[in-house]
């Protein structure tokens, strides 16, 4: 997330306040978080930043144009967001070294350092790498700064369901701080930090249908092929109450908006509810104009060996000559072995 204050080459008569709020699902402590702006020469500089503990928001003020972002002085990185059976993910703790901030908050002469292996500041203690939820193994490693700043996560060899693994590590910094006018002596000391990250475990093949807020695992009846100049994928549940068929009019990765022409996609979902069968699709016939209106978008991310992708958008059901009787929002995630 970032803000841009315009116009350029002016000074605001009054300082403006810039606030970043932590995501609701983010559990990590923002104690080492600060706000920075980009100078005209492209260099990013940190500014004195107020942390609001209850809302976990950070705020800074400015009187000039710039691009503004938030960053963490100590952060946990990973080389993959997800992993399959028997795979591994490399984790690395990183830190930025920053000089003292000037009291007047004009710190163009103190640019932010690039992220480096944790331990360069010499007062860092890293301990207690552990998996707090999910399967797999974790192996901490000594990094180039001779602290336990790296780790490798090893996924199970037989992943039976898609789930998140959460990993935690503790970092203690005795002298690290961010300039914060609301903190004691103007310094928000890091102290002990608990850093968290999640890794998604993925089955070799899967098909998840979320329709109307209800998530269904349809991974048992998969079909997929690339032939005749198009991509087709589909699945159904054991009882046949939900049957899904998706066609993309093309054979390459990329975006396929709703439609029947080249480069577009068509989705059909058959649902049996209360003994009644309904056929939903990402298209309906508009009354008055007689035009077919399509919705949704399919994103194909891989076609080599496996067909991987997503669909996001509405589907429609009609029991009359035109118009919409019922609309439901749909999200589909799939990875299917291609024939």
N, C-alpha and C positions, 0 to 999 in steps of 0.2 A: 504494500500500500504506500502511496506517495501523494504529496500535495505539490502543486505548482502555483506560486503567487506571481501575478502579473499586474501591470505591465513592467517591462524591463527598464533599467536605468533610471529608476526613481527611488525616492525615500518616502515611506509612509509617514503621515503626520503623527499618527499614533501607532504604537506597537500592536501587531496582530498576534492572536494566540493560536498556536498550532497544537492540536491534541490527537494522539493516536490511542485507540482503545484495543485492548487485547481481545482476541477471538474468544467466544463463549466456550468452545471446546478445547481451548489451550490451557493445559494445567501447569505449564512451566512458569517458574517465578520470573518476573521481569526486573529483578533487582539490579542487573547489570545493563539495563536498557537505557539508551540515550537517543536523542534526535540529532540529525546532522543535515547540513545543507551543502549544495554544490556551488563552488566558486566559479567565476567566469572562465577560469582556466581548466575546469573539469575536475578539480580536486575536491574531495568530500571532507568537510570539517565538522567536528562535534560541537555542540553548544550545551550550556548549562540546562539541565532537564529536570523537571519536577515529576516525581512519581507519586501518584495517588494510590495508596495501598488498597482501599476498599473496592475501587473500580478497576484497579490494575491498568490505569491509563498513564501515559506520559505526555507532558506538556512543555512547550518552549515558546518564547516570544521572538518576534522579528520586526524590523522596520524596513526590510528590503526584499526585493524580488529574489526568488530562487526556487529550486526544486528541493523538497524536504522529504526525508524518509526516517524510519526508526531502525535501529540496529542493536544487537546485543554484543557487549564487549567480550563475553564468554559464551560460546555456542557449541552445540553438539550437531555434527554433520553426518550424513550417511550417503553412500554412493548409489543406493537404490531405494525406491519407495516400496517395492514389492519383490517377492522372491518365490520361486517354485520349489518343488521337492528336491532336497539335497543341495540346494543353492546356498550361497553365502553373501553377506552384506558387510562391507567395511564401514566401521564407525570411527569418527575422529573428533576429538575435542580441539577447538580452535580459540585463540584469543587475539585481541588487538591491544597494542601498547600505545598509550596516549599520554602526551605531556600535560603539565598543569594548565588549567584553563585560566585565562585572565579574568580578573574580577569584573571588568566592564563588559564581558561577554563578546568582545571583538577578538576572535581567535583565528582569523584567516592565516596566521603564521603557524598554527598548530594543526596540520592536516592529520587525518586519521591514517593510522598504519594499516597495511593489508593484513588480512587474517593469516595467522601463523600457527604452527603447532603449539599447543598449550605447554607452558613451562618456561617460556623465554623470560617471563618476569621474575623467575627464581623463587617466588614465595608461594607457589601453587602446590597444593596437595590434592591428589586425585585418588579416590578409593571407592570401594563398594559398587563396582559394576555388577548389575544383576538384571535378570528377567523377572519382572513383577507380574506379568500375566502372559499366557500363551506358551506354546511348546518350542523346543529347540535348545541349542546350547550357545553359550557366550564365552569367548576367550579373550580376556584383556591382554594388551601388548604394551611393551615399553616403546615410547616414541623417540624421535631424535633428540628431544630435550631431557631424556632419561626419567620421564614420569609415565605413569600408566594412562597415557592420553589416547591410546588407540584400542580398538577391540574388533573382533570378528564375530558376527552372528552366523551360526550354522543352522539352517532350516532342517526339519525332520525329512527323512527319506520318503515317507509316505504321508502326504498331506491329504486328509480326507474331507476337509471343509475349509472354506475361505474364512480366515479370521485375522485379527490384528494381534501382533506381539508387541508388548510395551517394555521398553528397556530404560533403566534408570542408572545414573552415575552421580556420585557426590564430588563436588569441587569446593575446596576451601582456599580462600585468598585472604591473607592477613592485611595486605596493604592496598589491594585493588579498590578503586572507588570511581564514582561518576560525580561530577560537580552538580549539586542539587541544592538550590537556595533554601528549601524547606527541611533539609536534613541537618543534623547536628554539625556545627562548624562548616556548613555548606558542602559536606562530603557524604554521599551515600555509599557507605562501605559495603563491599560484597559479602564478606564473611563466608558463611557456608551456603552453597547453592546446590539445589537438586535439579539436575537436567534430565528431561524425559524425551523420548522419541518413540514413534510407532513404525512397525514394519508390517506390511500386509502379506500374509501367507496365501498363495494362490494354488488351487488345484490345477492339475495339468489341463483339464478341460472343465468348463462350467457354463451355465446359462442361468442368469438371474433376471427375473421379471418383477419389477415394482410397478403395480398398477393401482391407481387410486389410493396410494399410501400403504398398500399391502405387498410385502416382499415374499416372493415365491421362488424356491430353488427348483428349476426345471432341468437339472443337469443329467437326468437319467435317460432322456430320449433324444439325444443330439443328432443333428444332421447338418452337413455343410459341404458346399462344393463351389468350385470356380469353373464354369463351363458355359459355352454359348455366349460368351461376351458379358456374363454377369456373375455376381456373387450371390449365393443363396445360403441362408442359415435358418435353422428352425429347431423347435423342441416342443415337448409336451410333458405333462405330469403323468403319473402312473395310471390314473383313472380316466385320463383324456378330458378332464374338465377345463383345462387350459391348453390350447394349441396355438403356437406362434410360428409364423412364417414371415421372413424378411428377405426382400430382393433389393440388390443394388445394381443399377444398370451401368456396370463398368467392372473392371478387374483390378484396379489400382487402389492403393491406400489413399485416404483423403476424406473429404466431406461430401455427403450425398443428401441434399435437401429433399423434402418430400416431392414426389412426382413420378411419372412413368416414362419420361424421356431419358436420353443418355445423361449420365452423371447425377441421376436422381434415385430415390428409393421409395419402395412401397412396403408397408407393414400391414399384416392382417392377424388378428387375434380372435380365436373362437373361444367363447366362455359359456359353460353350462352352469346356470345358477337356478336352484329350485326346480330342476327338471326342464328349464327353458334354455334354449340355445340362443346366444346372441353373437353376431359377427361384427366385431369392431375393426376399423381400418383408419389409416391416417389420411382419409379423404372423405368428403361428403359432397352431395349435389346441392348447389345453392338454388334456393327457390327464386323465381323471377328471372334470373339470368340464364339458368340452366347450365352454369359452369361448374366444373369439378374443382373444389378447393382442397389443396393438400397442406399438411402441417408436418412439423417434426423435422429432425435431422439425424442422419446416421453418420457416425465417424468410424471409418475402418483404419485401424492402426497397424495391422500386420496381415499379410496374405501368404507368407512363406511357411509351409508346413501346417500352420494353424491360422485360422481366420479369427482375428481378435478385433473387437470394437464395441461401440455403444450406440444406443438409440435414445434420444430425448425428445419428448414432445407429446402432443395430444393424440388420442384415437377417438373415433366417433362411431356411434351406433344410431341407425335410423330404421324405424318400422313403418315409414311412410314414404311417399314418392320423392320427397325432397326435404331438405333441412336436417336438423339434428335432434334426435330424441334424447340422447345421452352422450356426454363427453367425459373421458377419464384421462388423467395425466399418466404418462408411462415413462419409465426408464428401464432400459435393458442393458446388461453387461454380459458379454459372451466371449468365450475362447473355445473354438471348435476345431478339431482336426479336419483338415481339408481332404476330400477324396481326390 
